Structures are given as C-alpha cells and as structure tokens.
Amino acid sequence: QVHMVESGGGLVQAGGSLRLSCTASGRTFSYENRAWFRLAPGKEREFVAGINWNGGGTYYAASVKGRFIISRDNTKDALYLQMNSLRPEDTALYYCAVQMRGSTWDRATNYDYWGQGTQVTVSS
C-alpha cells in the first residue's frame, strides 16, 4: 500500500511562510492525484489544494488562493505546499492525501491514503 509522511509544520507569526512536504513510499504513487487538507479544532476537514498526476492542473480553496502553492516531484514521490502570507485562521493540522481514481477534488471521502498530519500554528 501507500505510506505518506508529512513534515514542515511549525509555529510562525502572521505574514510568515512555511513549506510543507509529504513523502510517500509504496506502489503506484506518482500517477495519482494529490491534495492537502487541513483540520482545525471545532471544524470539519477542509480541502486546501490539489494537483493532478503530472502537475499540470492545480486547484485551490478560495481561502488560500494566491497565498499557497501546491507542487509535486514525481521523481521523489513528493508533494509540497508552499504557504505564504499565513494568517491565524490557517492554524490547523495539515494532511496530504492521494486519490487513486480521479474524482471531485474537495471531498475528503474521495481520497484513499492519508498521512498522519503536520501541525501549523500561526500566531497574530
């Protein structure tokens, strides 16, 4: 199966930046769609950004568009999320996920594999 591991989270001040990484091991990873979701206390899991198998198509939640950039490196089976102009409302546990079959981007139930998450905390 596929094993995902996120890293790069931390504590930053509003306006700062972080770069999240998600490395994967297992079979048939590079040709699937990927995404980042986040979960904040008291809220449901939220779609953040998605990217298709070759990086040619990217999709962003309205709340992060223009501030976050999703990318991938298939030679490393890695997924990235560059987060700029961070706001306190971005505070959440961020998860990477893989979608084995193309489907609606922003539904968590459409993803088959998940990492453990990396915490991002943005102070005011």
Long-range contacts (C-beta under 8 A, 24 or more apart in sequence): 1-26, 1-27, 1-113, 2-26, 2-27, 2-28, 2-29, 2-98, 2-112, 2-113, 3-113, 4-96, 4-97, 4-98, 4-113, 4-114, 4-115, 4-116, 5-115, 5-116, 6-94, 6-95, 6-96, 6-115, 6-116, 6-117, 6-118, 7-118, 8-118, 9-94, 9-118, 9-119, 9-120, 9-121, 10-119, 10-120, 10-121, 11-121, 11-122, 11-123, 12-86, 12-120, 12-121, 12-122, 12-123, 13-122, 13-123, 13-124, 14-86, 14-87, 14-88, 14-122, 14-123, 14-124, 15-85, 15-86, 16-86, 16-122, 17-82, 17-83, 17-84, 17-85, 17-86, 18-83, 18-86, 18-120, 19-80, 19-81, 19-82, 19-83, 20-80, 20-81, 20-82, 20-83, 20-94, 20-96, 20-118, 20-120, 21-78, 21-79, 21-80, 22-78, 22-79, 22-80, 22-81, 22-96, 22-115, 23-76, 23-77, 23-78, 24-77, 24-78, 24-79, 24-98, 25-77, 28-100, 29-77, 29-98, 30-74, 30-77, 32-98, 32-99, 32-100, 33-98, 33-99, 33-102, 33-105, 34-70, 34-72, 34-79, 34-96, 34-97, 34-98, 34-99, 35-70, 35-96, 35-97, 35-98, 35-99, 35-105, 35-111, 36-70, 36-79, 36-81, 36-94, 36-95, 36-96, 36-97, 37-94, 37-95, 37-97, 37-108, 37-111, 38-90, 38-92, 38-93, 38-94, 38-95, 38-120, 39-92, 39-93, 39-95, 39-117, 40-91, 40-92, 40-93, 43-92, 45-95, 45-108, 46-92, 47-105, 47-106, 47-107, 47-108, 48-81, 48-94, 49-81, 50-105, 50-106, 51-79, 52-102, 59-105, 59-106, 61-106, 63-89, 64-90, 83-120, 86-120, 86-122, 87-122, 88-122, 88-123, 88-124, 89-122, 90-120, 90-122, 91-120, 91-121, 91-122, 92-119, 92-120, 93-117, 93-118, 93-119, 93-120, 94-118, 94-119, 94-120
